[in-house]
Amino acid sequence: MASPKSKNLSQSKSELPPGRRDGSNAKPRPRPARSLYSAAEVHEIFRRFSVQRPEPKGELEHVNAFTLLVAVVLSAQATDAGVNKATRALFKVADTPEKMLALGGARVGEYIRTIGLWRNKAKNVVALSEALIRDYGGEVPSERDELVKLPGVGRKTANVVLNMAFGQHTMAVDTHIFRIGNRLGLAPGKTPEQVEQGLLRIIPDEYMRHAHHWLILHGRYVCKARKPDCPACVIADLCKAEVKTTDVPAPLVEIAAPGVPTTSFPPRTPLRASS
C-alpha cells in the first residue's frame, strides 16, 4: 500500500488543485473579461464601420514594408503627423535597410530630431536595418516571432506590419484600441494583450482585415480620450459605455476622400442592444 507521500507524488495533473501546475505555486494567467456584446451586436458594429470606411488606411506614410516598419517603430510615444513630417525626407534617401545602414545613426538622428526619444530610436532603426540584412536578406519577415527579435520592435509594432504589409488578420492594440476595448466593454482587459485576445475572439473573420484600423480611427476621431463625440458615433445605439451621452446613432455615411462625394446608406432595422 502506497504511503500518503508517494500517493501525492503520483497525483495526475488533472487532479492538482486549481492554480497549481505540477505541484508549483504558479497562478493561472488571468483570462480577459467577457465582452458585453452579443455576436449579432459585434457583427453590426463592424458592419457599420465597414460602410463608414470601406478601405481604411493607416495614417503613417510609407512606400514599402521596410519604411512601414521604421515608421511604426518611430511612432512610439509620438503622433503619426509628427512621424510623417520627419520621415518624408528620411525615406527619400533611405527606403531600404542597406541605405538606412549606410546613412548611420548620427545622420538618421538629424532627420528625426523632432520625434520624441529620437536618439534611441535612431539607434534602433540602424540596428534593425543591420539585423534585416544579416538575418533576412534585407527583407522584412512575415512572422511575428521573427519581427519581435528586431531592435525596437514589440508585439504591437509587429502586428501593425503583419496586417498592413502582409494582410494578416492581426490586432495591434494601441492606446485608442485599449481605451475602446475597456470603455465600451467590447473586449475588457487589464493589458493590451488581453484586449487583443478578446477582440480576436469576437470580431467576425470577414471584418478582421481592417478591424484594427476601424477601431483606431474611431478612437482617434470619435470616441476620444477626454470627451467622446457621441453625436458623431455611428454605433451610439449599440454602445454600452457608461460615459455615452446619446442613444441616437449618427447617420451612416461613407467617409470619402476630399473632393469625392459621400454616399448615404439606408438604415437597417434597429438592432436592440441586450441589457
Secondary structure, 3 states (H helix, E strand, C coil): CCCHHHHHHCCCHHHCCCCCCCCCCCCCCCCCCCCCCCHHHHHHHHHHHHHHCCCCCCCCCCCCHHHHHHHHHHCCCCCHHHHHHHHHHHHHHCCCHHHHHHHHHHHHHHHCCCCCCHHHHHHHHHHHHHHHHHHHCCCCCCCHHHHCCCCCCCHHHHHHHHHHHHCCCCCCCCHHHHHHHHHCCCCCCCCHHHHHHHHHHHCCHHHHHHHHHHHHHHHHHCCCCCCCCHHHCCCCCCCCCCCCCCCCCCCCECCCCCCCCCCECCCCCCCCCCC
